[in-house]
Amino acid sequence: IDRTAEKNKEFNLELGSLGYFPRKNKKIIWIGISRGREKLKSLFEDLEENLAKQGFHKEGRELRPHITIGREVKLDSEFDIIKQKIFIEPKKIQVEKISLMESTRINGKLTYIPIYTRNMLSCR
């Protein structure tokens, strides 16, 4: 993480459109990334290479950047119909840190706990 953060500059992402991952009879609803995907992909590949040098295995599946907004969602209409009714504001998100997060359930609720964080190079 340190090596990757030391040679990558902060950048902006912009929210994109809604999507979902199927999970049995439910869905995981997410918002994709419309701008900054290539910079995020490059950062991911650089981090993966640096982790591989330390003995960690590469992910093996393609990066699908998203922000989860709902888990185990049951829809009462088709997703495409619902998607047409929702406007996602094109909000910018500043990417300035790399964080290692632990995903764990606390009292049945999925919780993300930061284990280690490192700032990237500032553009300011």
C-alpha distance (Angstrom), angle and dihedral (degrees) to the residues before:
residue distance angle dihedral
I1 . . .
D2 3.80 . .
R3 3.83 93.6 .
T4 3.79 92.0 47.7
A5 3.81 94.0 47.4
E6 3.81 91.9 47.6
K7 3.81 93.4 60.3
N8 3.83 103.3 34.3
K9 3.80 125.4 79.6
E10 3.77 124.3 -140.1
F11 3.80 115.4 -99.7
N12 3.81 142.9 175.2
L13 3.78 130.8 -99.9
E14 3.77 124.4 -165.4
L15 3.79 125.8 -149.2
G16 3.79 116.8 -111.6
S17 3.78 134.5 -175.5
L18 3.80 134.5 -40.6
G19 3.77 122.0 -89.9
Y20 3.78 139.5 160.4
F21 3.77 144.9 -143.4
P22 3.81 114.6 -142.5
R23 3.81 116.6 -122.2
K24 3.82 112.6 -178.6
N25 3.82 105.6 -67.6
K26 3.83 91.9 -19.1
K27 3.79 135.5 66.6
I28 3.79 139.3 -134.6
I29 3.82 104.9 -135.8
W30 3.79 117.8 -152.2
I31 3.80 144.6 168.6
G32 3.79 115.4 -126.2
I33 3.78 130.2 -145.2
S34 3.82 118.4 -103.1
R35 3.82 100.9 179.8
G36 3.78 130.7 30.4
R37 3.81 94.5 31.1
E38 3.81 93.3 127.5
K39 3.81 92.9 50.9
L40 3.80 90.1 47.4
K41 3.80 91.2 48.3
S42 3.81 90.7 49.7
L43 3.82 90.6 49.8
F44 3.82 90.2 49.0
E45 3.83 92.4 49.8
D46 3.81 91.5 47.8
L47 3.81 91.3 49.7
E48 3.80 91.3 46.8
E49 3.82 91.1 51.8
N50 3.80 92.0 49.4
L51 3.80 91.3 48.0
A52 3.82 90.9 48.4
K53 3.83 88.7 55.6
Q54 3.83 86.5 57.4
G55 3.82 92.3 51.9
F56 3.82 100.6 -95.9
H57 3.80 118.2 136.4
K58 3.79 120.2 -117.5
E59 3.79 117.8 -110.0
G60 3.81 96.0 -112.5
R61 3.80 95.6 -151.5
E62 3.77 129.4 83.3
L63 3.80 119.7 -91.8
R64 3.82 110.7 -105.9
P65 3.80 104.1 -175.4
H66 3.79 113.6 -153.3
I67 3.78 145.2 137.7
T68 3.80 112.8 -122.2
I69 3.80 111.7 -134.0
G70 3.80 99.4 170.5
R71 3.81 137.5 19.9
E72 3.78 126.9 -162.0
V73 3.81 90.6 8.7
K74 3.80 119.2 176.4
L75 3.80 112.2 -157.1
D76 3.79 123.8 -152.3
S77 3.84 91.2 -160.1
E78 3.79 134.9 37.0
F79 3.80 112.2 -76.0
D80 3.83 93.4 -123.1
I81 3.82 91.1 55.9
I82 3.80 92.1 49.7
K83 3.81 91.5 44.8
Q84 3.82 91.6 57.0
K85 3.81 90.5 56.9
I86 3.82 96.3 52.3
F87 3.80 123.5 81.0
I88 3.80 115.9 -156.4
E89 3.79 111.0 -155.6
P90 3.84 109.6 -131.3
K91 3.81 93.0 -116.9
K92 3.80 120.7 177.8
I93 3.79 119.9 -132.3
Q94 3.80 120.6 -161.0
V95 3.83 112.4 -135.9
E96 3.78 105.5 -155.9
K97 3.81 105.3 140.4
I98 3.78 141.5 46.8
S99 3.79 113.6 -141.7
L100 3.78 132.4 -173.1
M101 3.80 106.0 -143.5
E102 3.79 131.8 -165.8
S103 3.79 114.1 -143.1
T104 3.79 110.8 -151.6
R105 3.79 139.8 150.4
I106 3.80 116.9 -113.6
N107 3.81 114.4 -174.4
G108 3.81 88.3 -16.7
K109 3.81 93.4 -54.1
L110 3.82 120.4 116.1
T111 3.80 106.6 -120.7
Y112 3.80 131.1 -175.6
I113 3.79 116.1 -145.7
P114 3.83 120.2 -169.0
I115 3.81 110.6 -127.5
Y116 3.82 99.3 175.2
T117 3.82 133.7 1.5
R118 3.79 131.5 -171.6
N119 3.81 127.4 -176.5
M120 3.79 118.2 -126.8
L121 3.81 123.8 -135.5
S122 3.77 111.9 -65.7
C123 3.81 121.2 -122.9
R124 3.81 92.0 -157.5
